[in-house]
Amino acid sequence: MTDLPLDFGDPADLERLRGDFRAWLADHPLPARGADEPVPVFLHRWHRMLHAGGWVGLDVPREYGGRGLTPLHQVAVSDELGARGAPGVPRIGYLAHALLKFGSEEQRRHQLPRMLAGDDVWCQGFSEPGAGSDLAGMSTRADRGADGHYTVNGQKLWTSYAQYSDLCLLLARTGPSASAHTSLSAFVLPLDRPGVTVRPLRAANGDDEFCELFLDDVRLAEADLIGAEGAGWKLAMTTVSYERNALDTGHLSTYGLLVERLRRRAHERRGSLPDGLLSDIGRCVVDYGVLVAHSRRRTAERLAGRAAGPESSVDKLLMTRTEQRLYETALKVFPEELHGAGGEIFGDYLYSRAASVYGGTSQIQRNIIAKRLLRLPADGRG
């Protein structure tokens, strides 16, 4: 495959945008989180502030509530936030672009402005108890009746902050299970619909980010279908391509801040740090550099109009390796952050352990790469 040029448009234009955003940030500092304020409620306040300033949905067309700029402009905003250690732009870009590509004109005009403004809070109903990483193996069904309505039955798991959400991007099977990838469809699911039960799960670190979602004879109209029946897999691949690009999410600059801390400490304590730890820091620097180059390539592909594909599994593995090694090494270099008020790295370390599970396990990503990119035989023989 020929590499695409890393053409990121007019640097002067991007630098002007960054300058405008830095000025806005100077006048609109991050609000303080209330002592008992749930994280998603705090982040929603930040979402509304960013939207009021015109910093959400930069790459969404104006007629749908955005600013009609390029994906790189939105990436620049995420990069600036990550570089300041601030919460990123609300992670709705993958949902917005799914609606842009697959939704009807009515859905785009109604749903997108409300999503970008934070008037409707969305969650994502993909994973299931028996199909967490194997998305195509899901069993939730949406059966169409003679009246054109769908009846949905099933269960979703690891649905982030569903208890604070209004709508869910739901995947369900609408055709024979034998055609796993072509029988999935996507829906807009209002979470106040009869038959929907949201049950929060308490994580080991005390967070209530994840939820179970139970769907018992939930009625959805034909207008709730996003795109055509059977287009759910393609829609899902569009969403994960935005979820797995470290430039889109702002993770890249967040990682960069910690990499620089590690580099400085390595220079300050070159004579006292164990050789093995210096090697670990070096690996973090290399991992980060590889991820930077790969994220830029993936962004260039999108700017060139290339559709998302199984290459996103490579993105996921690279992000997982970078994040886990980075925080594991940071704990060794900064042991004082294991406790007390300065224990942010320890919390990030705990969360990073899940990176090889959420969004598809690393084992599943390697299987996808082997089968769909490398075309290796299923039985392992050449």
Contacts in CASP RR format, 6 or more apart in sequence:
PFRMAT RR
TARGET T0000
AUTHOR 0000-0000-0000
METHOD contacts of the structure
MODEL  1
MTDLPLDFGDPADLERLRGDFRAWLADHPLPARGADEPVPVFLHRWHRML
HAGGWVGLDVPREYGGRGLTPLHQVAVSDELGARGAPGVPRIGYLAHALL
KFGSEEQRRHQLPRMLAGDDVWCQGFSEPGAGSDLAGMSTRADRGADGHY
TVNGQKLWTSYAQYSDLCLLLARTGPSASAHTSLSAFVLPLDRPGVTVRP
LRAANGDDEFCELFLDDVRLAEADLIGAEGAGWKLAMTTVSYERNALDTG
HLSTYGLLVERLRRRAHERRGSLPDGLLSDIGRCVVDYGVLVAHSRRRTA
ERLAGRAAGPESSVDKLLMTRTEQRLYETALKVFPEELHGAGGEIFGDYL
YSRAASVYGGTSQIQRNIIAKRLLRLPADGRG
3 297 0 8 1.000
4 297 0 8 1.000
4 300 0 8 1.000
4 301 0 8 1.000
4 304 0 8 1.000
4 306 0 8 1.000
5 300 0 8 1.000
6 296 0 8 1.000
6 297 0 8 1.000
6 300 0 8 1.000
7 300 0 8 1.000
7 303 0 8 1.000
7 304 0 8 1.000
8 14 0 8 1.000
8 72 0 8 1.000
8 296 0 8 1.000
8 299 0 8 1.000
8 300 0 8 1.000
8 303 0 8 1.000
9 70 0 8 1.000
9 72 0 8 1.000
9 303 0 8 1.000
14 72 0 8 1.000
14 73 0 8 1.000
14 76 0 8 1.000
17 69 0 8 1.000
17 73 0 8 1.000
17 76 0 8 1.000
17 77 0 8 1.000
18 76 0 8 1.000
18 80 0 8 1.000
21 55 0 8 1.000
21 76 0 8 1.000
21 77 0 8 1.000
21 80 0 8 1.000
22 80 0 8 1.000
24 53 0 8 1.000
24 55 0 8 1.000
25 80 0 8 1.000
25 84 0 8 1.000
25 86 0 8 1.000
28 49 0 8 1.000
28 53 0 8 1.000
30 46 0 8 1.000
30 86 0 8 1.000
30 87 0 8 1.000
31 42 0 8 1.000
31 45 0 8 1.000
31 46 0 8 1.000
31 49 0 8 1.000
33 39 0 8 1.000
33 42 0 8 1.000
34 42 0 8 1.000
38 164 0 8 1.000
38 208 0 8 1.000
39 207 0 8 1.000
39 209 0 8 1.000
40 121 0 8 1.000
40 161 0 8 1.000
40 164 0 8 1.000
41 164 0 8 1.000
43 87 0 8 1.000
43 90 0 8 1.000
44 118 0 8 1.000
44 121 0 8 1.000
44 164 0 8 1.000
46 87 0 8 1.000
46 88 0 8 1.000
46 90 0 8 1.000
47 56 0 8 1.000
47 90 0 8 1.000
47 118 0 8 1.000
48 117 0 8 1.000
48 118 0 8 1.000
50 56 0 8 1.000
50 89 0 8 1.000
50 90 0 8 1.000
51 116 0 8 1.000
51 117 0 8 1.000
51 118 0 8 1.000
54 67 0 8 1.000
55 77 0 8 1.000
55 89 0 8 1.000
56 66 0 8 1.000
56 89 0 8 1.000
56 90 0 8 1.000
56 92 0 8 1.000
56 116 0 8 1.000
56 117 0 8 1.000
57 65 0 8 1.000
57 66 0 8 1.000
57 67 0 8 1.000
57 74 0 8 1.000
57 89 0 8 1.000
57 93 0 8 1.000
57 96 0 8 1.000
57 116 0 8 1.000
58 66 0 8 1.000
58 67 0 8 1.000
58 68 0 8 1.000
58 69 0 8 1.000
58 70 0 8 1.000
58 73 0 8 1.000
58 74 0 8 1.000
58 77 0 8 1.000
59 66 0 8 1.000
59 67 0 8 1.000
59 68 0 8 1.000
59 69 0 8 1.000
59 70 0 8 1.000
59 71 0 8 1.000
59 73 0 8 1.000
59 74 0 8 1.000
60 66 0 8 1.000
60 67 0 8 1.000
60 68 0 8 1.000
60 96 0 8 1.000
60 100 0 8 1.000
60 112 0 8 1.000
60 116 0 8 1.000
61 68 0 8 1.000
61 100 0 8 1.000
62 68 0 8 1.000
63 109 0 8 1.000
64 100 0 8 1.000
64 108 0 8 1.000
64 109 0 8 1.000
64 112 0 8 1.000
64 113 0 8 1.000
64 116 0 8 1.000
65 112 0 8 1.000
65 113 0 8 1.000
65 116 0 8 1.000
65 117 0 8 1.000
66 112 0 8 1.000
66 113 0 8 1.000
66 116 0 8 1.000
67 73 0 8 1.000
70 303 0 8 1.000
71 248 0 8 1.000
71 299 0 8 1.000
71 302 0 8 1.000
71 303 0 8 1.000
72 299 0 8 1.000
72 303 0 8 1.000
74 89 0 8 1.000
74 93 0 8 1.000
74 248 0 8 1.000
75 247 0 8 1.000
75 248 0 8 1.000
75 299 0 8 1.000
77 89 0 8 1.000
78 88 0 8 1.000
78 89 0 8 1.000
78 247 0 8 1.000
78 248 0 8 1.000
78 249 0 8 1.000
78 250 0 8 1.000
78 253 0 8 1.000
79 247 0 8 1.000
79 250 0 8 1.000
79 252 0 8 1.000
79 253 0 8 1.000
80 253 0 8 1.000
81 87 0 8 1.000
81 88 0 8 1.000
81 89 0 8 1.000
81 250 0 8 1.000
81 253 0 8 1.000
82 88 0 8 1.000
82 250 0 8 1.000
82 251 0 8 1.000
82 253 0 8 1.000
82 254 0 8 1.000
82 257 0 8 1.000
83 253 0 8 1.000
83 257 0 8 1.000
85 254 0 8 1.000
85 257 0 8 1.000
88 249 0 8 1.000
88 250 0 8 1.000
89 250 0 8 1.000
90 118 0 8 1.000
91 243 0 8 1.000
91 249 0 8 1.000
92 115 0 8 1.000
92 116 0 8 1.000
92 122 0 8 1.000
93 242 0 8 1.000
93 248 0 8 1.000
94 238 0 8 1.000
94 239 0 8 1.000
94 240 0 8 1.000
94 241 0 8 1.000
94 242 0 8 1.000
94 243 0 8 1.000
94 248 0 8 1.000
95 115 0 8 1.000
95 122 0 8 1.000
95 124 0 8 1.000
95 169 0 8 1.000
95 239 0 8 1.000
96 112 0 8 1.000
96 115 0 8 1.000
96 116 0 8 1.000
97 238 0 8 1.000
97 239 0 8 1.000
97 242 0 8 1.000
98 169 0 8 1.000
98 186 0 8 1.000
98 226 0 8 1.000
98 235 0 8 1.000
98 238 0 8 1.000
98 239 0 8 1.000
99 107 0 8 1.000
99 108 0 8 1.000
99 111 0 8 1.000
99 112 0 8 1.000
99 115 0 8 1.000
99 226 0 8 1.000
100 108 0 8 1.000
100 112 0 8 1.000
101 235 0 8 1.000
101 238 0 8 1.000
102 186 0 8 1.000
102 226 0 8 1.000
102 227 0 8 1.000
102 231 0 8 1.000
102 232 0 8 1.000
102 234 0 8 1.000
102 235 0 8 1.000
102 238 0 8 1.000
103 226 0 8 1.000
103 227 0 8 1.000
104 223 0 8 1.000
104 226 0 8 1.000
104 227 0 8 1.000
106 223 0 8 1.000
107 188 0 8 1.000
107 223 0 8 1.000
107 226 0 8 1.000
111 120 0 8 1.000
111 167 0 8 1.000
111 188 0 8 1.000
113 119 0 8 1.000
114 120 0 8 1.000
115 122 0 8 1.000
120 166 0 8 1.000
120 167 0 8 1.000
121 161 0 8 1.000
121 164 0 8 1.000
121 165 0 8 1.000
121 166 0 8 1.000
121 167 0 8 1.000
122 165 0 8 1.000
122 166 0 8 1.000
122 167 0 8 1.000
122 168 0 8 1.000
122 169 0 8 1.000
123 159 0 8 1.000
123 160 0 8 1.000
123 161 0 8 1.000
123 162 0 8 1.000
123 165 0 8 1.000
123 167 0 8 1.000
123 168 0 8 1.000
123 169 0 8 1.000
123 191 0 8 1.000
123 211 0 8 1.000
124 159 0 8 1.000
124 160 0 8 1.000
124 168 0 8 1.000
124 169 0 8 1.000
124 239 0 8 1.000
125 156 0 8 1.000
125 159 0 8 1.000
125 168 0 8 1.000
125 169 0 8 1.000
125 170 0 8 1.000
125 171 0 8 1.000
125 189 0 8 1.000
125 213 0 8 1.000
126 132 0 8 1.000
126 135 0 8 1.000
126 138 0 8 1.000
126 156 0 8 1.000
126 171 0 8 1.000
126 236 0 8 1.000
127 133 0 8 1.000
127 135 0 8 1.000
127 156 0 8 1.000
127 157 0 8 1.000
127 158 0 8 1.000
127 159 0 8 1.000
127 359 0 8 1.000
128 138 0 8 1.000
128 139 0 8 1.000
128 140 0 8 1.000
128 154 0 8 1.000
128 155 0 8 1.000
128 156 0 8 1.000
128 157 0 8 1.000
129 155 0 8 1.000
129 157 0 8 1.000
130 137 0 8 1.000
130 138 0 8 1.000
130 139 0 8 1.000
131 137 0 8 1.000
131 138 0 8 1.000
131 139 0 8 1.000
132 157 0 8 1.000
132 158 0 8 1.000
132 360 0 8 1.000
133 357 0 8 1.000
133 359 0 8 1.000
133 360 0 8 1.000
133 361 0 8 1.000
133 363 0 8 1.000
133 364 0 8 1.000
134 364 0 8 1.000
135 171 0 8 1.000
135 233 0 8 1.000
135 236 0 8 1.000
135 360 0 8 1.000
136 180 0 8 1.000
136 181 0 8 1.000
136 184 0 8 1.000
136 233 0 8 1.000
137 177 0 8 1.000
137 180 0 8 1.000
138 171 0 8 1.000
138 172 0 8 1.000
138 173 0 8 1.000
138 184 0 8 1.000
139 154 0 8 1.000
139 173 0 8 1.000
139 177 0 8 1.000
140 152 0 8 1.000
140 153 0 8 1.000
140 154 0 8 1.000
140 155 0 8 1.000
140 156 0 8 1.000
140 170 0 8 1.000
140 171 0 8 1.000
140 172 0 8 1.000
140 173 0 8 1.000
140 215 0 8 1.000
141 152 0 8 1.000
141 153 0 8 1.000
141 154 0 8 1.000
141 172 0 8 1.000
141 173 0 8 1.000
141 174 0 8 1.000
142 150 0 8 1.000
142 151 0 8 1.000
142 152 0 8 1.000
142 172 0 8 1.000
142 173 0 8 1.000
142 174 0 8 1.000
142 185 0 8 1.000
142 187 0 8 1.000
142 220 0 8 1.000
143 150 0 8 1.000
143 151 0 8 1.000
143 152 0 8 1.000
143 153 0 8 1.000
143 174 0 8 1.000
144 150 0 8 1.000
144 174 0 8 1.000
145 151 0 8 1.000
148 221 0 8 1.000
148 222 0 8 1.000
149 219 0 8 1.000
149 220 0 8 1.000
149 221 0 8 1.000
149 222 0 8 1.000
150 172 0 8 1.000
150 174 0 8 1.000
150 187 0 8 1.000
150 219 0 8 1.000
150 220 0 8 1.000
150 221 0 8 1.000
150 222 0 8 1.000
150 224 0 8 1.000
150 225 0 8 1.000
151 217 0 8 1.000
151 218 0 8 1.000
151 219 0 8 1.000
151 220 0 8 1.000
152 170 0 8 1.000
152 172 0 8 1.000
152 187 0 8 1.000
152 189 0 8 1.000
152 215 0 8 1.000
152 217 0 8 1.000
152 218 0 8 1.000
152 219 0 8 1.000
152 220 0 8 1.000
153 215 0 8 1.000
153 216 0 8 1.000
153 217 0 8 1.000
153 218 0 8 1.000
154 172 0 8 1.000
154 214 0 8 1.000
154 215 0 8 1.000
154 216 0 8 1.000
155 212 0 8 1.000
155 213 0 8 1.000
155 214 0 8 1.000
155 215 0 8 1.000
156 170 0 8 1.000
156 212 0 8 1.000
156 213 0 8 1.000
156 215 0 8 1.000
157 210 0 8 1.000
157 212 0 8 1.000
157 213 0 8 1.000
158 210 0 8 1.000
158 211 0 8 1.000
158 358 0 8 1.000
159 168 0 8 1.000
159 198 0 8 1.000
159 210 0 8 1.000
159 211 0 8 1.000
159 212 0 8 1.000
159 213 0 8 1.000
160 209 0 8 1.000
160 210 0 8 1.000
160 211 0 8 1.000
161 209 0 8 1.000
161 211 0 8 1.000
162 168 0 8 1.000
162 191 0 8 1.000
162 198 0 8 1.000
162 200 0 8 1.000
162 211 0 8 1.000
162 213 0 8 1.000
163 198 0 8 1.000
163 200 0 8 1.000
163 208 0 8 1.000
163 211 0 8 1.000
165 191 0 8 1.000
166 190 0 8 1.000
166 191 0 8 1.000
166 192 0 8 1.000
167 188 0 8 1.000
167 189 0 8 1.000
167 190 0 8 1.000
167 191 0 8 1.000
168 188 0 8 1.000
168 189 0 8 1.000
168 191 0 8 1.000
168 213 0 8 1.000
169 186 0 8 1.000
169 187 0 8 1.000
169 188 0 8 1.000
169 189 0 8 1.000
169 226 0 8 1.000
169 239 0 8 1.000
170 186 0 8 1.000
170 187 0 8 1.000
170 188 0 8 1.000
170 189 0 8 1.000
171 184 0 8 1.000
171 185 0 8 1.000
171 186 0 8 1.000
171 187 0 8 1.000
171 232 0 8 1.000
171 235 0 8 1.000
171 236 0 8 1.000
172 184 0 8 1.000
172 185 0 8 1.000
172 187 0 8 1.000
173 183 0 8 1.000
173 184 0 8 1.000
173 185 0 8 1.000
174 183 0 8 1.000
174 184 0 8 1.000
174 185 0 8 1.000
174 229 0 8 1.000
174 230 0 8 1.000
175 183 0 8 1.000
175 229 0 8 1.000
175 230 0 8 1.000
176 183 0 8 1.000
177 183 0 8 1.000
181 233 0 8 1.000
182 230 0 8 1.000
182 233 0 8 1.000
183 230 0 8 1.000
184 230 0 8 1.000
184 232 0 8 1.000
184 233 0 8 1.000
184 236 0 8 1.000
185 225 0 8 1.000
185 226 0 8 1.000
185 227 0 8 1.000
185 228 0 8 1.000
185 229 0 8 1.000
185 230 0 8 1.000
185 231 0 8 1.000
185 232 0 8 1.000
186 225 0 8 1.000
186 226 0 8 1.000
186 227 0 8 1.000
186 231 0 8 1.000
186 232 0 8 1.000
186 235 0 8 1.000
186 236 0 8 1.000
187 220 0 8 1.000
187 224 0 8 1.000
187 225 0 8 1.000
187 226 0 8 1.000
188 224 0 8 1.000
188 226 0 8 1.000
189 196 0 8 1.000
189 218 0 8 1.000
189 220 0 8 1.000
189 224 0 8 1.000
190 196 0 8 1.000
191 198 0 8 1.000
193 218 0 8 1.000
193 219 0 8 1.000
193 220 0 8 1.000
194 218 0 8 1.000
194 219 0 8 1.000
195 214 0 8 1.000
195 215 0 8 1.000
195 216 0 8 1.000
195 217 0 8 1.000
195 218 0 8 1.000
196 213 0 8 1.000
196 214 0 8 1.000
196 215 0 8 1.000
196 218 0 8 1.000
197 213 0 8 1.000
197 214 0 8 1.000
197 216 0 8 1.000
198 211 0 8 1.000
198 212 0 8 1.000
198 213 0 8 1.000
198 214 0 8 1.000
199 211 0 8 1.000
199 212 0 8 1.000
199 213 0 8 1.000
199 214 0 8 1.000
200 208 0 8 1.000
200 210 0 8 1.000
200 211 0 8 1.000
201 208 0 8 1.000
201 210 0 8 1.000
201 211 0 8 1.000
201 212 0 8 1.000
202 208 0 8 1.000
203 209 0 8 1.000
203 210 0 8 1.000
204 350 0 8 1.000
205 347 0 8 1.000
205 350 0 8 1.000
205 351 0 8 1.000
226 232 0 8 1.000
226 235 0 8 1.000
227 235 0 8 1.000
237 308 0 8 1.000
237 309 0 8 1.000
237 312 0 8 1.000
238 308 0 8 1.000
240 308 0 8 1.000
240 312 0 8 1.000
240 316 0 8 1.000
240 359 0 8 1.000
241 298 0 8 1.000
241 302 0 8 1.000
241 308 0 8 1.000
241 309 0 8 1.000
241 312 0 8 1.000
241 315 0 8 1.000
242 248 0 8 1.000
243 249 0 8 1.000
243 359 0 8 1.000
244 312 0 8 1.000
244 315 0 8 1.000
244 316 0 8 1.000
244 319 0 8 1.000
245 295 0 8 1.000
245 298 0 8 1.000
245 299 0 8 1.000
245 315 0 8 1.000
246 252 0 8 1.000
246 255 0 8 1.000
246 291 0 8 1.000
246 295 0 8 1.000
246 315 0 8 1.000
246 319 0 8 1.000
246 322 0 8 1.000
247 295 0 8 1.000
247 296 0 8 1.000
247 298 0 8 1.000
247 299 0 8 1.000
248 299 0 8 1.000
251 319 0 8 1.000
251 323 0 8 1.000
252 291 0 8 1.000
252 292 0 8 1.000
252 295 0 8 1.000
255 288 0 8 1.000
255 291 0 8 1.000
255 322 0 8 1.000
255 323 0 8 1.000
255 326 0 8 1.000
256 288 0 8 1.000
258 326 0 8 1.000
258 327 0 8 1.000
258 330 0 8 1.000
258 345 0 8 1.000
259 284 0 8 1.000
259 285 0 8 1.000
259 288 0 8 1.000
259 326 0 8 1.000
261 330 0 8 1.000
261 334 0 8 1.000
262 281 0 8 1.000
262 284 0 8 1.000
262 285 0 8 1.000
262 326 0 8 1.000
262 329 0 8 1.000
262 330 0 8 1.000
262 333 0 8 1.000
263 281 0 8 1.000
263 285 0 8 1.000
265 273 0 8 1.000
265 281 0 8 1.000
265 333 0 8 1.000
265 334 0 8 1.000
266 273 0 8 1.000
266 278 0 8 1.000
266 281 0 8 1.000
266 282 0 8 1.000
266 333 0 8 1.000
270 278 0 8 1.000
273 281 0 8 1.000
273 333 0 8 1.000
277 329 0 8 1.000
277 332 0 8 1.000
277 333 0 8 1.000
280 325 0 8 1.000
280 329 0 8 1.000
280 332 0 8 1.000
281 329 0 8 1.000
281 333 0 8 1.000
283 325 0 8 1.000
283 329 0 8 1.000
284 322 0 8 1.000
284 325 0 8 1.000
284 326 0 8 1.000
284 329 0 8 1.000
287 318 0 8 1.000
287 321 0 8 1.000
287 322 0 8 1.000
287 325 0 8 1.000
287 326 0 8 1.000
288 322 0 8 1.000
288 326 0 8 1.000
290 318 0 8 1.000
290 322 0 8 1.000
291 318 0 8 1.000
291 319 0 8 1.000
291 322 0 8 1.000
294 314 0 8 1.000
294 315 0 8 1.000
294 318 0 8 1.000
295 315 0 8 1.000
298 311 0 8 1.000
298 312 0 8 1.000
298 315 0 8 1.000
302 308 0 8 1.000
310 368 0 8 1.000
310 369 0 8 1.000
310 372 0 8 1.000
310 373 0 8 1.000
311 373 0 8 1.000
313 365 0 8 1.000
313 366 0 8 1.000
313 368 0 8 1.000
313 369 0 8 1.000
313 373 0 8 1.000
314 365 0 8 1.000
314 369 0 8 1.000
314 373 0 8 1.000
316 359 0 8 1.000
316 360 0 8 1.000
316 362 0 8 1.000
316 365 0 8 1.000
317 362 0 8 1.000
317 365 0 8 1.000
317 366 0 8 1.000
317 369 0 8 1.000
319 355 0 8 1.000
320 355 0 8 1.000
320 356 0 8 1.000
320 362 0 8 1.000
323 352 0 8 1.000
323 355 0 8 1.000
324 352 0 8 1.000
324 353 0 8 1.000
324 355 0 8 1.000
324 356 0 8 1.000
326 352 0 8 1.000
327 345 0 8 1.000
327 348 0 8 1.000
327 349 0 8 1.000
327 352 0 8 1.000
328 349 0 8 1.000
328 352 0 8 1.000
330 337 0 8 1.000
330 345 0 8 1.000
330 349 0 8 1.000
331 337 0 8 1.000
331 338 0 8 1.000
331 345 0 8 1.000
331 346 0 8 1.000
331 349 0 8 1.000
334 345 0 8 1.000
336 342 0 8 1.000
337 343 0 8 1.000
337 344 0 8 1.000
337 345 0 8 1.000
337 346 0 8 1.000
338 346 0 8 1.000
339 346 0 8 1.000
356 362 0 8 1.000
370 376 0 8 1.000
371 378 0 8 1.000
376 382 0 8 1.000
END
